[in-house]
């Protein structure tokens, strides 16, 4: 996926540090060390999800008839019954689920210490429970233990803690991420943008201050749904007036912006992160990615909550997005397979400013790659490499996942030593949480 490089039949070598030491067409310069014979296979970079909530893997199937805000309430109603140790297992299960589906890097909105319940009448979040720090830090431990490369977003929660305490907490938690995660797995720290749910422009001012003080980016969920749309759109000015717009500002979803909002994002070099599967599942709408692209706005893609993409499938995410955009424009050429694949790999790495490490297979980058077999099941002759990979292949063709040159998943089965345990713990802990909350139990848990 390196720009300017067409697909080729060739070789790649990986050093002991897990980075690519060489790559090119033709025969390899040598066959020293362990050799992976990938004859007839497609080798591609691991997918980058630029917008994810990794603790939601056990919440699939909740509120299937609901749009965003009632669906979030249903999720959080169950999460009110979990504690810090539960969050470790929820996050570990989510990380391993991503890896098994070919997602090797993820921007993660860690579940913050404050659990909020959205009030549709006031258009504001209201705090329902406040946890201690280990509710957050155990999620960091899970990410570190999983091997997934993670970009961690931390919410300030200034409306609960106050401005100075919120900044102090952010600094402490940022240091904690760096202490707990291996260097190559720790992609960065971000502000978890929360202006869409805040009641005051003070939150935008404080988020902008945190970006400047800690040298971090900010990703905000913004105009995701048509519910309370006018109130959402009005809050964009809070970010603009706070000076937050620029290359370090990412807008997740951005389904219902005004013309003025698009102009401002394009003019300042801010980015958009697209979640087509979750936007469809929740009835949120379809972001006009072609319009943003044509204005020069950088675009990444994300899998969002596992509880609203249901299958954390990047192949499905690309196809749903590409086909919906083509239908909207009544033009097939308006979004092509290579472009949507780039959005989900190198484009996502670029909006997160980590393209020097992930997103494409190039010398010096981390050797995070997929082995995809278009013949198992058979997709027929390969007329076009990108069309075959994006439009005809899927998780059924994904045979192996490598992180840093090490095999971590094969034929959909995680090779992580705690993978089976993670499944058992996830089920038992969420069943208990539902019981504690007086919610209906799942219909089945025994597989």
Steps between C-alpha positions, in 0.01 A plus 500: 500500500797735467398787274631464146563128542293252302449144630782262411606138540804502721641475851524670838749453783450572869765564763518379858350833614178429309562760232520458125862486385434469129222455244488477123395315186664185367708251694620582855868585549533207744288240679662511843294446814137391508333502158128554446399364159203712395475381143158587360412717800448874541727667757355830618549739792290447810193720513504818710177588679520874566189502723423213740352416841676177594308428821169441317572155358253329736211737435401394147131460438380761750234754397490386138200722419648815653684798359816637659396657829253231622748236385779664706271506804435126463873430482580721798215357704678164489845654550378658824524148640869441422815585693870549430592132467202442272627778275831317458326198354258703289788694346723194453220316320447802275870532417533130411183521292653783299828315445322185388316704236816654357493831689851545635481866610210684665414842636313412819255715694569344840191482718550796730471497877166682486207306358257744344135461406378725219184701562322552169284778643791720611745374235761447771684212664434455870750314721360169629807346666858608570771234521852498639804518274539123467173488303699676228849362556390137485392571143855616430627171643270307268625687195860439605438128557318453168781609267269732304654836411282759670456877485332580833235773538426629852200718583555804721163481681553859609131545579547252786858557614544871421751647252830470690430155641394385153832614351693342787312172456566504126872546559513218755303260281710585194817417694334180619429388143864553407621313808273200448522451123804385301647776284410339167142433614439852631411712196406818685272686740195705406231713655165320487297791363175545693366838390205339322359398842621795710291785631757776468768625258741471794554135406621600152736756653641240739539236230689752286717580800575130555596458133748785534629411846560130435570514126217259412223470243126508565226290344141604561181314414318768306168539317477123496122475516203708385365508858519846660692604190476877532649487850783278378585725206503811718771352721746486210562871552619422852792304355571767240497782754721297738767468229476119489467469121807393307692186396476362855119518506305198374123486462359150538189426292428857370179377339290819521726807476397837363678654200679738736628210709640326192666824390664541842625141515646524150661839561669396826628158392282313750412139417193278485474136613227299329301212659264383224391173662401646836340804336281263300421268790386785723313684224729800544536584131773495237798734515572670166855370478533594133426864579756500782759331281448750221555783748835347596392387847707203627282193559552190713268211579398327822306198622344697790332304781507126449146517635381702199716357224405159642770324295826692527559437132712755313421337164128544570563855621668592172231341287206649690659843475601477136171354380289750698697793357466363147125464554474855634674643194358250248856467372722195540832675440447763772679283761737225389636194684857624535382831645277346765774250589743787542255675733493190723879457505741780410235774507402411855866491600548845347213668684645359824852611402638145536562426131873473575423177686183338363255512210717368217773242445822699459857462621534624858131462589356243737441163333125484564353309209223269389509183293185482288429203272266590212477130410363384839211537438564549131426848365586408139756671275656819634419766243597790726698469824315771693156392381575141598625597845234758590193372316543121482708407807399515864555343838439158344817554293708638787738218592764658722568822689855608589601771747864603485570195290353262759197282421217599737186360335439214258180396322303732728644347818696720737837360607502721810546289817199665669260497205273222629512640851402842370184356346401320817568800719312736269188286512494432872571861594235649271240246613570603859487871407160455333370320808633769732329766290171310485528469121390197295772234469647402162310222322812282484855505641625144478721485192 
